[in-house]
Amino acid sequence: MIQPGQIYRSTTPIPDQPDNYRRIKVVGEPNTVPGGWNFGKVDVATLAEDGREIRRRRVETSQLHATATTRDGKPRRTGYVLET
């Protein structure tokens, strides 16, 4: 379940920085009203290395994953994986 305050990391590293992953923080509740604007999206903020929120936007809830592997046990190649 997606909740405000959760932190996710990208499944792919930042280019030219193989050990550094983008992190986002959920800052709003998922929009679950069918037929409404931004249905199936949630407000997030990109986190800087020092933890500051630097860019707010909406992402599809289908891009936020609880585990780093698919149901087949393969590593995810797209989206964001739950950290905390």
KACORGI-V185913 format. One record per pair of residues at least 24 apart in sequence whose C-alpha atoms are under 10 Angstrom apart, sorted by the first residue. I is the first residue (numbers start at 0). J is the second residue. Records with the same first field share a line. If there is no record, write none. Layout:
I = J + J
//
This chain:
0 = 29 + 60 + 63 + 64 + 65
1 = 25 + 27 + 28 + 29 + 41 + 60 + 63 + 64 + 65 + 81
2 = 26 + 27 + 28 + 29 + 41
3 = 27 + 28 + 29 + 41 + 42 + 43
4 = 28 + 43 + 83
5 = 43 + 81 + 82 + 83
6 = 43 + 44 + 45 + 46 + 79 + 80 + 81 + 82 + 83
7 = 43 + 45 + 46 + 63 + 64 + 65 + 78 + 79 + 80 + 81 + 82 + 83
8 = 45 + 46 + 63 + 64 + 67 + 78 + 79 + 80 + 81 + 82 + 83
9 = 62 + 63 + 67 + 75 + 76 + 77 + 78 + 79 + 80 + 81 + 82
10 = 64 + 67 + 68 + 74 + 75 + 76 + 77 + 78 + 79 + 80
11 = 75 + 76 + 77 + 78 + 79
19 = 48
20 = 48 + 79
21 = 45 + 46 + 47 + 48 + 79
22 = 46 + 47 + 48 + 50 + 52 + 79 + 80 + 81 + 82
23 = 47 + 50 + 52 + 53 + 54 + 55 + 79 + 80 + 81 + 82
24 = 50 + 52 + 55 + 81 + 82 + 83
25 = 55 + 56 + 57 + 58 + 63
26 = 52 + 55 + 56 + 57
27 = 57
29 = 57 + 58 + 59 + 60
30 = 59 + 60
//
